[in-house]
Amino acid sequence: MAGEAQCLSYTGCNFLRQRLVLATLSGRPLKIRKIRAKEEDPGLRDFEASFIRLIDKVTNGSRIEINQTGTTLYYQPGLLYGGSLEHDCSPSRGIGYYLESLLCLAPFMKHPLKIVLRGVTNDQVDPSVDVLKATALPLLKKFGIDGESLEIKINRRGMPPKGGGEILFSCPVRKVLQPIQFTDPGKIKRIRGTAYSVRVSPQMANRMVESARGILNKFLPDIYIYTDHMKGVSSGKSPGFGMCLTAETINGTILSAELASNPQGQGPPVLPEELGQNCAKLLLEEVYR
């Protein structure tokens, strides 16, 4: 492998995922120093450590060294191996945090990736699994990554703080991506969405749908928002509700917006009507941009 001379060197905790993903794809070792060195609680956070363990699982022969305080990370990438895997994500960040990077790496594995991720499926920080399923998969298909084995399946929903969600992500292997020209977004033709609720009244989802439609129906007749109420084991460990909306254009561009209720015991309670309206406004803002 490349010697220390060609080792990429960075400081700080910004873009940690992107740096690890790009180092893995290009096969170049990297060293990141001074990770939160001046903070009271220095070093890598638990979700970053979990992400590094995930990278270690999908590769074969990676060398990872972290110093005692967790402020320096050395990573020498191995081969992207893939296969059938399982990973428990840290509940302090959503599964989307991990899934975004897997979407970049999955097509270049040696064996088709089939991974079960457990943790928080929907939160207020990271893109939810619903949004990635609705927006990232169609984008991958444009690059020629498709087939029955490309899917994101939500087995269980998990809301913060305790999580308890579970998803299955599988992706076929493609050594070459086809180039695309994708510059004209086109006009909006339809809106789809999901209103989900776990460990609260199923009525919450219907109330969100009604308030969101109250705003969106003024612009477009073709709107369908599914309600998804999970019970029992598949509802995770914490109560919550939220909404994810996607607008599709005539050229196949997909714009998305999402909102989730405040985690249990944190912040003021949110009314489902307000959440539905605000989510619809966020989508209109996205279209406007």
C-alpha positions as a Markdown table, in Angstrom:
| # | Residue | x | y | z |
|---|---|---|---|---|
| 1 | Met | 0.0 | 0.0 | 0.0 |
| 2 | Ala | 1.0 | 3.6 | -0.3 |
| 3 | Gly | 3.5 | 4.8 | 2.2 |
| 4 | Glu | 3.1 | 7.5 | 4.9 |
| 5 | Ala | 4.3 | 10.1 | 2.3 |
| 6 | Gln | 1.1 | 9.8 | 0.3 |
| 7 | Cys | -1.1 | 9.7 | 3.4 |
| 8 | Leu | -3.7 | 12.5 | 3.3 |
| 9 | Ser | -3.7 | 14.7 | 6.3 |
| 10 | Tyr | -6.6 | 16.6 | 7.8 |
| 11 | Thr | -7.5 | 18.4 | 11.0 |
| 12 | Gly | -10.9 | 18.7 | 12.8 |
| 13 | Cys | -14.1 | 16.6 | 12.8 |
| 14 | Asn | -15.8 | 18.3 | 9.8 |
| 15 | Phe | -16.6 | 16.1 | 6.8 |
| 16 | Leu | -15.5 | 12.9 | 8.6 |
| 17 | Arg | -17.8 | 10.7 | 6.7 |
| 18 | Gln | -17.0 | 12.2 | 3.3 |
| 19 | Arg | -13.3 | 11.9 | 3.9 |
| 20 | Leu | -13.5 | 8.2 | 5.0 |
| 21 | Val | -15.8 | 7.4 | 2.0 |
| 22 | Leu | -13.5 | 9.0 | -0.6 |
| 23 | Ala | -10.4 | 7.5 | 1.0 |
| 24 | Thr | -12.1 | 4.1 | 0.7 |
| 25 | Leu | -13.1 | 4.6 | -2.9 |
| 26 | Ser | -9.7 | 5.9 | -3.9 |
| 27 | Gly | -7.7 | 3.5 | -1.8 |
| 28 | Arg | -5.6 | 6.3 | -0.1 |
| 29 | Pro | -4.7 | 6.2 | 3.6 |
| 30 | Leu | -5.6 | 9.2 | 5.6 |
| 31 | Lys | -4.9 | 10.8 | 9.0 |
| 32 | Ile | -7.2 | 13.2 | 10.8 |
| 33 | Arg | -5.8 | 15.1 | 13.7 |
| 34 | Lys | -7.2 | 17.5 | 16.4 |
| 35 | Ile | -10.7 | 16.0 | 16.4 |
| 36 | Arg | -12.5 | 18.3 | 18.9 |
| 37 | Ala | -9.1 | 18.8 | 20.6 |
| 38 | Lys | -10.1 | 22.1 | 22.4 |
| 39 | Glu | -13.6 | 20.9 | 23.6 |
| 40 | Glu | -14.3 | 19.8 | 27.2 |
| 41 | Asp | -15.2 | 16.4 | 25.8 |
| 42 | Pro | -12.5 | 15.8 | 23.2 |
| 43 | Gly | -12.3 | 13.2 | 20.5 |
| 44 | Leu | -14.7 | 11.1 | 18.4 |
| 45 | Arg | -18.4 | 11.0 | 19.4 |
| 46 | Asp | -20.1 | 7.6 | 19.8 |
| 47 | Phe | -21.9 | 8.0 | 16.4 |
| 48 | Glu | -18.6 | 8.6 | 14.6 |
| 49 | Ala | -17.1 | 5.6 | 16.3 |
| 50 | Ser | -20.1 | 3.6 | 15.2 |
| 51 | Phe | -19.6 | 4.9 | 11.6 |
| 52 | Ile | -16.0 | 3.8 | 11.6 |
| 53 | Arg | -17.0 | 0.3 | 12.8 |
| 54 | Leu | -19.5 | 0.2 | 9.9 |
| 55 | Ile | -16.8 | 1.1 | 7.4 |
| 56 | Asp | -14.6 | -1.6 | 8.9 |
| 57 | Lys | -17.5 | -4.2 | 8.4 |
| 58 | Val | -18.1 | -3.4 | 4.7 |
| 59 | Thr | -14.3 | -3.5 | 3.9 |
| 60 | Asn | -11.8 | -6.3 | 4.2 |
| 61 | Gly | -8.3 | -5.6 | 5.5 |
| 62 | Ser | -8.8 | -2.0 | 6.6 |
| 63 | Arg | -6.4 | -0.7 | 9.3 |
| 64 | Ile | -7.8 | 1.8 | 11.7 |
| 65 | Glu | -5.9 | 3.3 | 14.6 |
| 66 | Ile | -7.3 | 5.8 | 17.1 |
| 67 | Asn | -5.3 | 7.3 | 19.9 |
| 68 | Gln | -6.3 | 7.1 | 23.5 |
| 69 | Thr | -8.1 | 10.5 | 23.7 |
| 70 | Gly | -9.9 | 9.8 | 20.3 |
| 71 | Thr | -8.5 | 13.0 | 18.8 |
| 72 | Thr | -6.4 | 11.4 | 16.1 |
| 73 | Leu | -7.6 | 8.8 | 13.6 |
| 74 | Tyr | -5.5 | 6.9 | 11.1 |
| 75 | Tyr | -7.3 | 4.9 | 8.4 |
| 76 | Gln | -5.8 | 2.7 | 5.7 |
| 77 | Pro | -8.6 | 1.5 | 3.5 |
| 78 | Gly | -8.9 | -2.2 | 2.6 |
| 79 | Leu | -11.0 | -3.7 | -0.2 |
| 80 | Leu | -14.8 | -3.1 | -0.4 |
| 81 | Tyr | -16.1 | -6.5 | 0.3 |
| 82 | Gly | -19.9 | -6.3 | 0.9 |
| 83 | Gly | -22.0 | -9.4 | 1.6 |
| 84 | Ser | -24.7 | -9.9 | 4.2 |
| 85 | Leu | -24.1 | -7.7 | 7.3 |
| 86 | Glu | -25.7 | -6.3 | 10.3 |
| 87 | His | -24.9 | -3.1 | 12.2 |
| 88 | Asp | -26.3 | -1.4 | 15.3 |
| 89 | Cys | -26.2 | 2.3 | 14.7 |
| 90 | Ser | -25.7 | 4.8 | 17.6 |
| 91 | Pro | -29.1 | 6.2 | 18.7 |
| 92 | Ser | -27.7 | 9.7 | 18.9 |
| 93 | Arg | -27.9 | 10.0 | 15.1 |
| 94 | Gly | -30.4 | 8.7 | 12.6 |
| 95 | Ile | -29.8 | 5.6 | 10.4 |
| 96 | Gly | -29.8 | 8.2 | 7.5 |
| 97 | Tyr | -26.3 | 9.4 | 8.7 |
| 98 | Tyr | -24.9 | 5.9 | 8.0 |
| 99 | Leu | -27.1 | 5.1 | 5.0 |
| 100 | Glu | -26.0 | 8.2 | 3.0 |
| 101 | Ser | -22.4 | 7.0 | 3.0 |
| 102 | Leu | -23.4 | 3.3 | 2.2 |
| 103 | Leu | -25.3 | 4.6 | -0.9 |
| 104 | Cys | -21.9 | 6.0 | -2.2 |
| 105 | Leu | -20.0 | 2.8 | -1.5 |
| 106 | Ala | -22.5 | 0.0 | -2.2 |
| 107 | Pro | -22.2 | -0.2 | -6.0 |
| 108 | Phe | -18.5 | -0.8 | -5.9 |
| 109 | Met | -18.4 | -3.8 | -3.5 |
| 110 | Lys | -17.0 | -7.2 | -4.4 |
| 111 | His | -20.2 | -8.9 | -3.4 |
| 112 | Pro | -23.7 | -7.4 | -3.5 |
| 113 | Leu | -24.4 | -5.6 | -0.2 |
| 114 | Lys | -27.3 | -6.7 | 1.9 |
| 115 | Ile | -27.2 | -5.0 | 5.3 |
| 116 | Val | -29.6 | -4.7 | 8.3 |
| 117 | Leu | -29.2 | -1.4 | 10.1 |
| 118 | Arg | -30.8 | -0.8 | 13.6 |
| 119 | Gly | -31.4 | 2.5 | 15.3 |
| 120 | Val | -33.4 | 5.7 | 14.8 |
| 121 | Thr | -35.2 | 5.7 | 11.4 |
| 122 | Asn | -36.7 | 9.2 | 11.7 |
| 123 | Asp | -35.3 | 12.2 | 13.6 |
| 124 | Gln | -34.9 | 15.9 | 13.3 |
| 125 | Val | -31.2 | 15.9 | 12.4 |
| 126 | Asp | -30.4 | 13.5 | 9.6 |
| 127 | Pro | -32.4 | 12.7 | 6.4 |
| 128 | Ser | -34.8 | 9.9 | 7.3 |
| 129 | Val | -34.9 | 6.5 | 5.7 |
| 130 | Asp | -38.2 | 7.5 | 4.0 |
| 131 | Val | -36.6 | 10.4 | 2.2 |
| 132 | Leu | -33.5 | 8.4 | 1.1 |
| 133 | Lys | -35.8 | 5.7 | -0.2 |
| 134 | Ala | -37.9 | 8.2 | -2.2 |
| 135 | Thr | -35.0 | 10.4 | -3.5 |
| 136 | Ala | -31.7 | 8.6 | -3.5 |
| 137 | Leu | -32.8 | 5.3 | -5.1 |
| 138 | Pro | -34.3 | 6.9 | -8.2 |
| 139 | Leu | -31.1 | 9.0 | -8.5 |
| 140 | Leu | -29.0 | 5.8 | -8.4 |
| 141 | Lys | -31.2 | 4.2 | -11.1 |
| 142 | Lys | -30.3 | 7.1 | -13.4 |
| 143 | Phe | -26.6 | 6.1 | -13.1 |
| 144 | Gly | -27.5 | 2.5 | -14.2 |
| 145 | Ile | -27.7 | 1.0 | -10.7 |
| 146 | Asp | -31.0 | -0.8 | -10.7 |
| 147 | Gly | -32.6 | -4.2 | -10.6 |
| 148 | Glu | -34.8 | -6.0 | -8.0 |
| 149 | Ser | -31.9 | -6.1 | -5.5 |
| 150 | Leu | -31.8 | -2.3 | -5.1 |
| 151 | Glu | -34.1 | -1.6 | -2.2 |
| 152 | Ile | -34.5 | 0.1 | 1.2 |
| 153 | Lys | -37.1 | -1.7 | 3.3 |
| 154 | Ile | -38.3 | -0.4 | 6.7 |
| 155 | Asn | -39.0 | -3.3 | 9.0 |
| 156 | Arg | -39.4 | -1.3 | 12.1 |
| 157 | Arg | -39.6 | 2.4 | 12.8 |
| 158 | Gly | -37.6 | 3.9 | 15.6 |
| 159 | Met | -37.9 | 7.4 | 17.0 |
| 160 | Pro | -35.4 | 9.2 | 19.2 |
| 161 | Pro | -34.2 | 9.0 | 22.0 |
| 162 | Lys | -34.3 | 5.2 | 22.3 |
| 163 | Gly | -34.6 | 4.2 | 18.6 |
| 164 | Gly | -35.5 | 0.5 | 18.1 |
| 165 | Gly | -36.0 | 0.8 | 14.3 |
| 166 | Glu | -34.6 | -1.6 | 11.7 |
| 167 | Ile | -34.1 | -1.3 | 8.0 |
| 168 | Leu | -32.8 | -3.5 | 5.2 |
| 169 | Phe | -30.7 | -2.0 | 2.5 |
| 170 | Ser | -29.5 | -4.1 | -0.5 |
| 171 | Cys | -27.7 | -3.0 | -3.6 |
| 172 | Pro | -26.3 | -4.8 | -6.7 |
| 173 | Val | -22.7 | -4.4 | -7.8 |
| 174 | Arg | -21.9 | -2.1 | -10.7 |
| 175 | Lys | -18.3 | -1.5 | -11.6 |
| 176 | Val | -19.0 | 1.3 | -14.1 |
| 177 | Leu | -21.6 | 4.1 | -13.7 |
| 178 | Gln | -23.2 | 5.5 | -16.9 |
| 179 | Pro | -22.7 | 9.3 | -17.2 |
| 180 | Ile | -25.9 | 11.4 | -17.1 |
| 181 | Gln | -26.9 | 14.9 | -18.1 |
| 182 | Phe | -29.4 | 16.1 | -15.6 |
| 183 | Thr | -29.8 | 19.9 | -15.6 |
| 184 | Asp | -33.4 | 20.7 | -16.3 |
| 185 | Pro | -35.6 | 20.0 | -13.3 |
| 186 | Gly | -38.9 | 20.4 | -15.1 |
| 187 | Lys | -42.4 | 21.2 | -13.8 |
| 188 | Ile | -44.0 | 19.5 | -10.8 |
| 189 | Lys | -46.6 | 16.8 | -11.7 |
| 190 | Arg | -47.4 | 15.0 | -8.5 |
| 191 | Ile | -46.8 | 14.9 | -4.8 |
| 192 | Arg | -46.5 | 11.8 | -2.7 |
| 193 | Gly | -45.8 | 11.4 | 1.0 |
| 194 | Thr | -45.9 | 9.3 | 4.1 |
| 195 | Ala | -47.4 | 10.4 | 7.5 |
| 196 | Tyr | -46.1 | 8.0 | 10.1 |
| 197 | Ser | -46.9 | 7.5 | 13.8 |
| 198 | Val | -45.5 | 5.2 | 16.4 |
| 199 | Arg | -46.7 | 4.6 | 20.0 |
| 200 | Val | -49.3 | 7.4 | 19.6 |
| 201 | Ser | -52.9 | 7.5 | 18.4 |
| 202 | Pro | -53.2 | 6.4 | 14.7 |
| 203 | Gln | -55.4 | 9.6 | 14.4 |
| 204 | Met | -52.2 | 11.7 | 14.5 |
| 205 | Ala | -51.2 | 10.6 | 11.0 |
| 206 | Asn | -54.7 | 11.5 | 9.5 |
| 207 | Arg | -54.6 | 14.9 | 11.2 |
| 208 | Met | -51.2 | 15.6 | 9.6 |
| 209 | Val | -52.4 | 14.5 | 6.1 |
| 210 | Glu | -55.5 | 16.7 | 6.3 |
| 211 | Ser | -53.5 | 19.9 | 7.3 |
| 212 | Ala | -50.8 | 19.2 | 4.6 |
| 213 | Arg | -53.4 | 18.7 | 1.9 |
| 214 | Gly | -55.2 | 21.9 | 3.0 |
| 215 | Ile | -52.1 | 23.8 | 1.7 |
| 216 | Leu | -51.0 | 21.6 | -1.2 |
| 217 | Asn | -54.4 | 21.1 | -2.8 |
| 218 | Lys | -54.4 | 24.8 | -3.9 |
| 219 | Phe | -51.6 | 24.0 | -6.3 |
| 220 | Leu | -52.0 | 20.5 | -7.6 |
| 221 | Pro | -54.8 | 17.8 | -7.7 |
| 222 | Asp | -52.5 | 14.8 | -7.9 |
| 223 | Ile | -51.6 | 14.3 | -4.2 |
| 224 | Tyr | -51.5 | 11.1 | -2.3 |
| 225 | Ile | -50.1 | 10.9 | 1.3 |
| 226 | Tyr | -50.0 | 7.4 | 2.8 |
| 227 | Thr | -50.5 | 6.9 | 6.5 |
| 228 | Asp | -48.2 | 4.5 | 8.2 |
| 229 | His | -49.0 | 3.4 | 11.8 |
| 230 | Met | -46.8 | 0.7 | 13.2 |
| 231 | Lys | -47.9 | -1.3 | 16.2 |
| 232 | Gly | -46.2 | -3.6 | 18.7 |
| 233 | Val | -42.7 | -4.7 | 18.1 |
| 234 | Ser | -42.4 | -2.8 | 14.8 |
| 235 | Ser | -43.1 | 0.6 | 16.5 |
| 236 | Gly | -39.6 | 0.9 | 18.2 |
| 237 | Lys | -39.0 | 2.1 | 21.8 |
| 238 | Ser | -40.1 | 5.8 | 21.8 |
| 239 | Pro | -43.3 | 7.5 | 20.8 |
| 240 | Gly | -43.4 | 10.1 | 18.0 |
| 241 | Phe | -44.8 | 11.0 | 14.6 |
| 242 | Gly | -43.8 | 12.9 | 11.5 |
| 243 | Met | -44.2 | 13.4 | 7.8 |
| 244 | Cys | -42.1 | 13.0 | 4.6 |
| 245 | Leu | -43.3 | 14.6 | 1.4 |
| 246 | Thr | -41.8 | 14.3 | -2.1 |
| 247 | Ala | -42.7 | 16.2 | -5.3 |
| 248 | Glu | -41.9 | 14.6 | -8.6 |
| 249 | Thr | -41.4 | 16.6 | -11.8 |
| 250 | Ile | -42.2 | 15.6 | -15.4 |
| 251 | Asn | -38.4 | 15.0 | -16.0 |
| 252 | Gly | -38.1 | 12.6 | -13.0 |
| 253 | Thr | -36.5 | 15.1 | -10.5 |
| 254 | Ile | -37.6 | 14.4 | -7.0 |
| 255 | Leu | -37.7 | 17.1 | -4.3 |
| 256 | Ser | -38.3 | 16.3 | -0.7 |
| 257 | Ala | -39.2 | 17.8 | 2.7 |
| 258 | Glu | -39.7 | 16.2 | 6.0 |
| 259 | Leu | -40.4 | 17.0 | 9.7 |
| 260 | Ala | -40.5 | 14.9 | 12.8 |
| 261 | Ser | -42.1 | 15.6 | 16.3 |
| 262 | Asn | -39.8 | 16.5 | 19.2 |
| 263 | Pro | -38.3 | 13.6 | 21.0 |
| 264 | Gln | -40.0 | 12.4 | 24.1 |
| 265 | Gly | -39.2 | 14.7 | 27.0 |
| 266 | Gln | -37.4 | 17.3 | 24.9 |
| 267 | Gly | -38.9 | 20.6 | 23.8 |
| 268 | Pro | -42.6 | 21.6 | 23.7 |
| 269 | Pro | -45.1 | 19.1 | 22.3 |
| 270 | Val | -46.0 | 19.6 | 18.6 |
| 271 | Leu | -49.5 | 19.5 | 17.2 |
| 272 | Pro | -49.9 | 17.2 | 14.2 |
| 273 | Glu | -51.8 | 19.9 | 12.3 |
| 274 | Glu | -48.9 | 22.3 | 12.7 |
| 275 | Leu | -46.4 | 19.7 | 11.7 |
| 276 | Gly | -48.4 | 18.8 | 8.6 |
| 277 | Gln | -48.7 | 22.5 | 7.5 |
| 278 | Asn | -45.1 | 23.3 | 8.2 |
| 279 | Cys | -44.0 | 20.2 | 6.2 |
| 280 | Ala | -46.1 | 21.3 | 3.2 |
| 281 | Lys | -44.6 | 24.8 | 3.4 |
| 282 | Leu | -41.1 | 23.3 | 3.5 |
| 283 | Leu | -41.8 | 21.4 | 0.4 |
| 284 | Leu | -43.1 | 24.5 | -1.4 |
| 285 | Glu | -40.0 | 26.3 | -0.2 |
| 286 | Glu | -37.9 | 23.5 | -1.8 |
| 287 | Val | -39.8 | 23.8 | -5.1 |
| 288 | Tyr | -39.4 | 27.6 | -5.0 |
| 289 | Arg | -35.6 | 27.3 | -4.6 |
